[in-house]
Amino acid sequence: MNEQLLKQRIKDIQHYYGETLSNKQDLATNICSMNAPPPDRIKEILKLIHPDVQMRFYGCGAPFPPLLEGTTVLDLGCGSGQDCFILSHLVGAEGKVIGIDATAAQIKFAQSFVDYHRQIFGYPSTNVHFQQGHIESLEELDLPPASIDVIVSNCVINLSISKANVLAGMARLLKPGGEIYFSDIFSDRRLDQSLKDDPQVVGECIGDVLYFEDFIRLARTTGFNDVRITHSHLKSINNEEIETKLGGAKLYSMTLKLFKLDLEDRCEDYGQIAIYKGNLPDAPDLFVLDREHIFETGRAVPVCRNTADMTTKSRYHTLFDLMGDGKKHYGLFNSGKSKQFDADTKVMQTDAPNNCGC
């Protein structure tokens, strides 16, 4: 990692989000915005979030996986703290939320609303802690290895010039079976180097986004062999000058799921069947693991080894019954081609052997 380049990038980002932007109306593009309304459970919590916090929200997704009660969640690039306060409600009084951001002004702003949300939620003490730090250097924070259940992030990792360090740091902090669930911007091709040198384009979460297939490759190098997509939306830029600089490249807001498990890099068949028990209160009829794996309550579904492990070796293990001991291998799982992006949103399709389409 080029330390001088990293320091300059951090300085540029801190200036953009600490001084250039005072609220989301100052954004020059439509990239750091939501494409779809959040789930109903999040809408209800948002009614409790202070309006000033909401006005300084720059996320592109809703990275809130189910079954968070009592867990420890780390938010990378927490900004004004909106997602942390939502998570504070989701994990409950016995859970814990840690927000990390490199910009001192953002941390100070978020901290000023801690007691407000504690009182709104009726907690005897706060379960949210904010800390200034760099997501590329998570080892420098006072966080023990294997101490985090879930790591989330919302339109932030694209800003880093050392995404491998970010992924490695997350792998170190996650408990075995822990989950990364994050929303970010990806491109359908590798972007021109000149975009990485434009502070505004970088600050708008465009300049250093990864080509999605390169992210898959990078994730594998840090031990995350199976990247699952939960949501994907084609982004509009709403800025003709910046769109011209993209030279025809398309950008997507995607929410991804990665597990700290010993998974294979292909979908392999071991004759296993998963059955969702319907015991998640918010999802009595269907459980959505990712957009290719939607389980109806009580229905026996053949699954590859990776999906079997995701449903039984993570915090979701209480939700599923698994049939088959997985000792005999039957070759590649018969999944055909896996869709990377929705045809409904007129975005690209591609083969994805790493992204299981069981």
C-alpha positions in Angstrom: 0.0 0.0 0.0 1.4 3.4 -1.0 1.3 5.3 2.4 1.6 8.7 0.9 -1.2 8.1 -1.6 -3.4 6.7 1.2 -2.8 9.8 3.4 -3.7 12.1 0.6 -6.8 10.1 -0.2 -7.9 10.2 3.4 -7.2 14.0 3.5 -9.3 14.5 0.4 -12.2 12.4 1.7 -12.1 14.2 5.1 -12.3 17.5 3.3 -15.1 16.4 1.1 -17.3 15.0 3.8 -16.2 17.3 6.6 -16.2 20.6 4.7 -17.5 20.4 1.1 -20.7 18.6 2.1 -23.0 20.0 4.8 -25.9 17.7 4.0 -27.0 15.3 1.2 -28.4 18.1 -0.8 -24.8 19.3 -1.6 -24.0 16.1 -3.5 -23.1 16.6 -7.1 -24.5 13.2 -8.3 -27.2 10.7 -7.5 -24.7 8.0 -6.6 -24.8 8.3 -2.8 -28.6 7.9 -2.5 -31.1 5.2 -2.1 -32.7 3.6 -5.2 -35.5 2.0 -3.4 -37.3 2.6 -0.1 -35.9 0.6 2.9 -37.8 -2.4 4.3 -40.8 -1.6 6.4 -39.0 -2.5 9.7 -36.3 0.1 8.9 -38.9 2.7 7.9 -40.4 2.4 11.4 -37.1 2.9 13.1 -36.2 5.8 10.8 -39.2 7.7 12.3 -37.2 7.7 15.6 -33.9 8.9 14.1 -33.2 12.6 14.5 -33.9 14.6 11.3 -30.5 16.3 11.4 -28.8 12.9 11.3 -30.9 11.8 8.4 -30.0 15.0 6.4 -26.3 14.0 6.6 -26.8 10.4 5.4 -24.9 9.5 2.2 -25.6 5.8 1.9 -26.7 3.8 -1.2 -28.4 0.9 0.4 -29.9 -0.6 3.6 -27.3 -3.0 5.0 -29.4 -4.5 7.8 -29.4 -8.3 7.8 -31.9 -10.2 10.0 -31.4 -11.7 13.4 -29.3 -9.0 15.0 -30.7 -9.1 18.5 -27.9 -9.2 21.1 -25.1 -9.2 18.5 -22.0 -6.9 18.2 -22.0 -5.0 15.0 -19.2 -2.9 13.4 -20.1 -0.1 10.9 -17.2 0.9 8.7 -17.5 4.6 7.6 -20.4 5.4 9.9 -20.5 9.1 8.9 -23.3 10.9 10.7 -24.3 7.7 12.5 -27.7 7.1 10.9 -27.0 3.4 10.3 -25.5 3.0 13.7 -28.6 4.3 15.4 -30.8 2.1 13.3 -28.6 -0.8 14.3 -28.7 0.3 17.9 -32.4 -0.4 17.8 -32.0 -3.7 15.9 -29.4 -5.2 18.3 -31.4 -4.2 21.4 -30.2 -3.0 24.8 -28.0 -6.1 25.2 -26.3 -5.7 21.8 -23.4 -3.4 20.8 -22.8 -1.1 17.9 -19.4 0.3 17.0 -19.1 3.1 14.4 -15.7 3.9 12.7 -15.1 6.9 10.5 -11.9 8.7 9.4 -13.4 12.2 9.6 -13.3 13.8 13.0 -16.2 16.2 12.1 -18.5 13.2 11.3 -17.6 11.4 14.5 -18.2 14.6 16.6 -21.5 15.1 14.9 -22.6 11.4 15.5 -21.5 11.5 19.1 -23.7 14.5 19.8 -26.8 12.4 19.1 -25.9 9.4 21.2 -27.9 10.3 24.3 -30.9 11.5 22.2 -31.3 8.1 20.6 -30.6 6.3 23.9 -33.6 8.1 25.4 -35.8 7.6 22.4 -35.1 3.8 22.4 -35.6 3.7 26.2 -32.2 2.2 27.0 -30.7 2.5 30.5 -27.3 3.1 28.9 -26.1 3.6 25.3 -25.1 0.6 23.2 -23.4 2.8 20.5 -19.7 3.8 20.5 -18.1 6.0 17.9 -14.4 6.0 17.2 -12.2 7.8 14.7 -10.1 5.5 12.6 -9.2 4.3 9.2 -10.9 1.3 7.7 -7.7 0.3 6.0 -6.0 0.0 9.4 -8.5 -1.8 11.6 -5.7 -3.6 13.4 -4.8 -0.2 15.0 -8.2 0.0 16.7 -8.8 -1.3 20.2 -10.9 -4.2 18.8 -10.0 -7.8 19.7 -9.7 -10.4 16.9 -12.8 -12.6 16.3 -14.9 -10.2 18.4 -17.5 -9.0 15.9 -20.7 -10.9 14.8 -21.6 -8.7 11.8 -19.8 -6.0 9.9 -21.8 -3.5 7.8 -20.8 -0.6 5.6 -22.8 1.8 3.4 -21.2 3.3 0.3 -17.8 3.7 1.9 -15.4 0.9 0.9 -15.3 2.2 -2.7 -13.5 5.3 -1.3 -10.5 3.2 -0.1 -7.4 2.8 -2.3 -6.5 -0.3 -0.2 -9.6 -2.5 -0.4 -7.5 -5.6 0.2 -6.5 -4.2 3.6 -10.1 -3.4 4.4 -11.2 -7.0 3.6 -8.3 -8.5 5.5 -9.1 -6.4 8.5 -12.7 -7.4 8.5 -11.7 -11.1 8.2 -9.5 -10.7 11.3 -12.3 -9.1 13.4 -15.1 -11.4 12.5 -16.0 -14.3 14.6 -16.1 -17.7 12.9 -19.3 -17.8 11.0 -19.6 -14.0 11.2 -21.1 -12.0 8.3 -20.2 -9.0 6.3 -23.3 -7.3 4.9 -22.5 -4.1 3.0 -23.9 -1.8 0.3 -21.6 -0.2 -2.2 -21.0 1.0 -5.7 -19.5 -1.3 -8.4 -18.9 -0.8 -12.1 -19.5 -3.0 -15.1 -15.9 -2.4 -16.3 -12.5 -1.1 -15.1 -12.6 2.7 -14.9 -10.0 5.0 -16.3 -7.1 5.9 -14.0 -7.9 9.7 -14.4 -11.1 9.3 -12.4 -9.1 8.2 -9.3 -7.2 11.5 -9.4 -10.4 13.7 -9.4 -11.3 14.5 -5.7 -14.9 15.4 -6.6 -15.5 12.2 -8.6 -13.8 10.2 -5.8 -15.8 11.9 -3.1 -19.0 11.2 -5.0 -18.2 7.4 -4.6 -17.3 7.0 -8.3 -13.6 7.5 -8.9 -12.3 4.4 -7.2 -15.2 1.9 -7.5 -14.2 -1.6 -8.4 -15.2 -3.6 -11.5 -17.5 -6.2 -9.8 -15.5 -9.2 -11.2 -12.3 -7.7 -9.7 -14.0 -7.4 -6.4 -14.9 -11.2 -6.6 -11.2 -11.9 -7.2 -10.1 -9.6 -4.4 -12.5 -11.2 -2.0 -11.1 -14.6 -2.7 -7.6 -13.5 -1.9 -8.7 -12.6 1.6 -10.6 -15.9 2.2 -14.2 -14.9 1.1 -14.7 -17.4 -1.7 -18.5 -17.0 -2.2 -19.9 -13.5 -2.6 -23.7 -13.4 -2.5 -25.8 -10.6 -3.9 -28.9 -9.5 -2.0 -29.9 -6.4 -4.0 -28.7 -4.6 -7.2 -29.7 -1.4 -8.9 -28.5 0.5 -11.9 -27.5 4.0 -10.8 -28.3 7.3 -12.5 -25.6 9.9 -12.3 -27.7 13.1 -12.7 -24.6 15.0 -13.7 -23.8 15.3 -17.4 -20.2 16.4 -16.9 -19.3 13.5 -14.6 -21.3 11.0 -16.7 -19.2 12.0 -19.7 -16.1 11.3 -17.7 -17.3 7.7 -17.2 -17.0 7.0 -20.9 -20.0 4.7 -21.0 -19.3 2.7 -17.9 -22.4 1.7 -15.8 -22.5 1.9 -12.0 -24.5 -0.3 -9.7 -25.6 0.0 -6.1 -25.2 -3.5 -4.7 -25.7 -5.1 -1.3 -23.4 -8.1 -0.8 -23.2 -10.8 1.8 -19.9 -12.6 2.7 -19.4 -15.1 5.5 -16.2 -16.0 7.5 -16.5 -19.7 6.7 -14.3 -22.2 4.9 -16.3 -22.1 1.7 -15.5 -23.5 -1.8 -15.0 -21.2 -4.8 -17.6 -23.2 -6.8 -21.1 -24.5 -6.0 -20.4 -28.2 -5.1 -23.1 -30.8 -4.6 -22.9 -33.0 -1.5 -26.5 -34.2 -1.6 -27.8 -31.9 1.1 -31.2 -30.4 1.7 -32.1 -27.3 3.8 -35.5 -26.6 5.3 -36.4 -23.2 6.7 -38.4 -23.6 9.9 -40.3 -20.3 9.7 -39.2 -19.2 13.2 -37.9 -15.8 12.3 -40.6 -13.4 13.6 -40.1 -10.9 10.7 -40.2 -13.7 8.1 -42.7 -16.4 9.0 -43.3 -17.5 5.3 -40.0 -16.8 3.5 -36.3 -16.4 4.4 -34.1 -14.6 1.9 -30.5 -15.7 2.3 -29.6 -13.9 -0.9 -31.5 -13.2 -4.2 -30.8 -16.6 -5.5 -31.7 -18.4 -2.3 -35.2 -17.8 -1.1 -36.6 -20.5 1.3 -40.3 -21.1 1.8 -41.2 -22.3 5.3 -41.2 -26.1 5.5 -40.1 -26.6 1.9 -37.1 -29.0 1.4 -34.6 -27.2 -0.9 -31.5 -29.0 -2.4 -28.5 -26.8 -1.6 -24.8 -26.7 -2.4 -22.2 -27.2 0.3 -21.6 -23.4 0.7 -25.3 -22.7 1.2 -25.6 -25.5 3.7 -22.7 -24.1 5.7 -24.1 -20.5 5.5 -27.4 -21.7 6.9 -26.1 -23.9 9.7 -22.7 -22.6 10.7 -23.6 -18.9 11.1 -26.0 -17.2 13.5 -28.8 -18.5 11.2 -28.3 -22.0 12.4 -31.4 -21.9 14.6 -33.6 -21.2 11.5 -32.8 -24.3 9.5 -32.9 -28.0 9.5 -30.3 -29.7 7.3 -30.6 -33.1 5.8 -27.6 -35.1 4.6 -24.3 -35.5 6.2 -22.4 -34.0 3.3 -19.8 -36.8 3.2 -20.3 -37.8 -0.4 -19.5 -35.5 -3.3 -21.7 -35.5 -6.4 -19.8 -32.9 -8.5 -20.8 -29.4 -9.4 -24.2 -28.3 -8.1 -26.6 -28.2 -11.1 -27.3 -24.4 -10.9 -26.6 -23.3 -14.5 -25.8 -19.7 -14.9 -26.1 -17.4 -12.0 -27.6 -14.0 -12.5 -25.4 -11.2 -11.3 -27.8 -8.4 -12.0 -31.6 -8.0 -12.4 -32.9 -8.2 -16.0 -35.9 -6.2 -14.6 -33.6 -3.2 -14.0 -32.0 -3.6 -17.5 -28.5 -4.3 -16.2 -25.9 -6.8 -17.3 -26.0 -10.6 -16.9 -22.9 -12.7 -16.6 -21.7 -16.2 -15.6 -20.8 -16.3 -12.0 -19.4 -19.7 -10.8 -18.4 -18.0 -7.5 -21.9 -16.7 -6.9 -24.0 -19.8 -6.3 -27.3 -19.8 -8.2 -28.7 -23.0 -6.7 
